[in-house]
Amino acid sequence: LASDPVSAVTLTVVPDSAQCTVSAETVTFVPTGAGSVPALQTVTVTAVADKVDDDDQTCNVTVSVAGGCADAKYSVPVRARWVALTAADVDTAGIVMDTAGTDAAVAEGHATTFTLALASKPSSGSVTLVTSVDNAYCTVDKAEVTVAAADYAVPVVVTVTAVDDDQDAQRTCVVTTAQRGDTAEYAGVQPQETTLRPANDDVAGVVLVNAPMEGSVVAEGTEEAFELKLATQPTFGTVTVDVASSSADCRVAARQVFFDASSWAVEQTLTVRALQDKVEDGDAECAVTAHVEWGPAEYTGLEASFAVIARDVAPAECTDATVTDGEGAEREWHDSDGPRYDCAWYAVGVRCAEHGNAFPYYGMTASEACCACKEAKDKNYAPAAFEIDTQHSTLPLAEGATTVFALHLGVEPTSAVVLDITAEDGVCTTDVASVVFDTKHPWFLPRGVWVTAAENQGGRQCRVTVAVNGAATADEAYKALAAQTLDIAIADAAGRP
C-alpha cells in the first residue's frame, strides 16, 4: 500500500487467462499503528506448462481493492493496477517415434515393434498418425492411429512384420509415420521413419529331385528319370537351365528347361538315356549337369550335377529274320545272303514283320536291318530322326509377333547334318535359313529358330518346312529322312486365329 491504513485492506490478484496462475488470489494489509507503510507482500505468477505448441502468450494480472473495505481512504474507487507478463512457449508439435526396442534386422516371418506418441498436446480435437511401408516386404498392424489430446504422450505400440517370401534377396523396408489432423500446429509436421532389413533366409539353387544315386548303373538302351526345380522364386524374369551329359554315351531328353515366378517350384521331369551304340567299348561315366544359362543375379552360374555309369551291352546276336518291303511282299533273309540291299528302294523302308517296328536302316542287308529293328524293339533304341519342339512356343502367333521353336536330333550322326528351313512366303519369316549339327555345334544341343509373323496376315496359316539338305549331309540315315512341317496360326489384332 502507499500509506498505512486505518483498518485492514484486502487486494484481489486476478490473471486474465489460463496461461498463468498466481500464488495468492487475495492479499491483506493491516495497520502498522506507527503510521508507516505496511511491509511488501510477494505474489508469484507462474506461466502454465500447457504442453500445447501455441506460441508465446500474454498474461495480464490485475490488482484491485476488494469490496467492503472499512478504510474510507481505500473504500473510494482506487485505480486498479495490472502487470503484463509474457508466457514464453516451449512446446513444439511433432511426432515421437521411439525405435529403441526395434530390431532393425528382423528375420523373415518375424516381427518387431516401435512406439508412437505426440511431442505436444493438440490444441483441440485429435491428431491421426498414418503409418506406411515403401514396399511389400514388410507389413504394419496399425496403418492409422488417432491420438486424443488427453493421451498425446501415451505411447502406442506398432508391430512391423517382415514378410516371409521365397526369393533369395536382401530387402530393406522404410516405415514412415506422418500426421493427418485438424489442429493448425500439427500441419506440416515432419514425418518420422525407421528402416528395417528383413534377414534373408532363402538360398537360390538348382534342385535335383529323385536323381539317380552317384555311380548308378544305366544299361545301354535304357533310361533313368529325374526331376528338376528351383530352390527359390526368381527375383525377376525367367531362369533358363541347360541340361547336358558330359559324354556322348548318354543323352538327356528335354535339354533346356525354363522356370519363372509361377513355375519355379514345379518339378519338371527329364530322362538320361544310355545310348545303344552296338559296339563293345566298355562302360562309360556320364556326368549330367544342370547349369543356369540365364537368370537374375542370384542364379548366375549356379548348377547341380550327378553321375551315372553307362553299362556297355554286347550287341545282340541275330542270324535271320523275316522282312517285308514297301510293296507288302515278305521275303526270308539270312546272313548268308550276299548282296547288300539298299532299303531306300522300299517305299516305307525296311519293316520287321516279326517285331512290328519300322525304321529306315539304309545301306544294311535286310538281315542287319531286321536285327537292328529287333534291338530297337527290345531296348527302345532311338533311330536317326529330327524333331520340331514347340513346347516353349507362343501359339497362335499374333501379327508382327515372334516366337521360337527348337530342333533336336534323335541320335548322334556319323557326320554333319544340315537342316534347311523355309517359311511360307509373305506370311512369316525365320531368322535362319538352315542349322548345322556337328562337332562345333554338338548334335545333342537344341537349335532355336525364331519365327516372325508378317503384319496384316491375321486369319492365315504360316507353314514352316524343315528338311535335311541331302547335298550337305553325308550321314545316309539322316539323308533319307522325310521333311517335316510346322503349321502356325496367325491371330489378328483382336487375338482371333
Disulfide bonds with the S-S distance in Angstrom:
Cys20-Cys59 1.49
Cys138-Cys173 2.21
Cys250-Cys286 2.08
Cys428-Cys462 1.59
